[in-house]
């Protein structure tokens, strides 16, 4: 681990520009290089219209329709599933029924499709071809990677609520790429865990966390708090490591507990030196977990530091926090983290946290964006070697509808050569 900063850190500097404005709804955002020109593009959407667009990284951020008629698309990821060298979109949809809240999961919904990238912007006058993967009621998040094997892509599907009750135990499932992804009726599915998790809101894929393994692992934010979940190749079993139980003091007031979103940050040689979380579900609390020692089996013991509380829960028991993103924006080899706040003002925008003394729980904080944010996507959008980020507003009926919803790009203007 690198030494902690003993001097005042250089403040972050980002220049904001509008990618798209006056959105009719907003929720999800990712930044793959869709046209494979060496520059990340964007794809994004909201829950209501069922229209998925990608925004080409050109001088105008040209908008192109990928798919429509998808009822309530929620979580998404991307990967080259077709094998043509271009990233495809993987999306889950039909989460809720007529009421449109977590108390109303669609018993026939929770479906996953992958949308086939045609390989060139000139070929997408028609919609991208949809291919069915599978389903599980309440499907809300998914991650594409290599979780138990490296020879085939896999999709981990993560429901948020069960049909029986909003706080009932959930099945976490995994779909494995079939022999022919173009003709398969659906992908083979297995259950990873159906007895430990409730109300999973955040699911993040992380590479390089399992010692001696090339497999990806997962961080979950749920009723239980923050959990690291990975497959142990030696035993052939999935392993759960509870990092922390999250926010528990608001339960009587709000009905929510645990964690709402999570990510892990690298400091020096440690790829999981800290874990940052928004707590609880749609929470108002930002906390960081750091290692305080080891248990009898040599596993890390984690301590929780409360960093900030953004306002009071609203009448639905919810706060403004929605996502955590860890990345090295200043190029010093240590990852900072961003917090996405949906609003209303002043609990709105993007907050930037940097570790000053990790062991002592001392962090510096700046506001680097003021627009409503549901999701953050990172990438070097102009090829200058510095990591930028983009955001999409949170505009979801029955939860929170942002005023003047936008997709924004924040270009990194920090001086080069800041690395210590």
HELIX and SHEET records of a PDB file:
HELIX    1   1 UNK A  121  UNK A  123  5                                   3    
HELIX    2   2 UNK A  251  UNK A  254  1                                   4    
SHEET    1   A 4 UNK A  14  UNK A  20  0                                        
SHEET    2   A 4 UNK A 407  UNK A 412 -1                                        
SHEET    3   A 4 UNK A 388  UNK A 392 -1                                        
SHEET    4   A 4 UNK A 375  UNK A 379 -1                                        
SHEET    1   B 4 UNK A  28  UNK A  30  0                                        
SHEET    2   B 4 UNK A  42  UNK A  45 -1                                        
SHEET    3   B 4 UNK A  52  UNK A  55 -1                                        
SHEET    4   B 4 UNK A  63  UNK A  67 -1                                        
SHEET    1   C 4 UNK A  73  UNK A  79  0                                        
SHEET    2   C 4 UNK A  88  UNK A  93 -1                                        
SHEET    3   C 4 UNK A 111  UNK A 116 -1                                        
SHEET    4   C 4 UNK A 129  UNK A 135 -1                                        
SHEET    1   D 4 UNK A 139  UNK A 145  0                                        
SHEET    2   D 4 UNK A 154  UNK A 159 -1                                        
SHEET    3   D 4 UNK A 172  UNK A 176 -1                                        
SHEET    4   D 4 UNK A 188  UNK A 193 -1                                        
SHEET    1   E 4 UNK A 202  UNK A 206  0                                        
SHEET    2   E 4 UNK A 217  UNK A 222 -1                                        
SHEET    3   E 4 UNK A 225  UNK A 232 -1                                        
SHEET    4   E 4 UNK A 237  UNK A 244 -1                                        
SHEET    1   F 4 UNK A 261  UNK A 267  0                                        
SHEET    2   F 4 UNK A 270  UNK A 279 -1                                        
SHEET    3   F 4 UNK A 285  UNK A 294 -1                                        
SHEET    4   F 4 UNK A 300  UNK A 309 -1                                        
SHEET    1   G 4 UNK A 321  UNK A 327  0                                        
SHEET    2   G 4 UNK A 336  UNK A 342 -1                                        
SHEET    3   G 4 UNK A 348  UNK A 357 -1                                        
SHEET    4   G 4 UNK A 362  UNK A 369 -1                                        
SHEET    1   H 2 UNK A 395  UNK A 396  0                                        
SHEET    2   H 2 UNK A 400  UNK A 401 -1                                        
END                                                                             
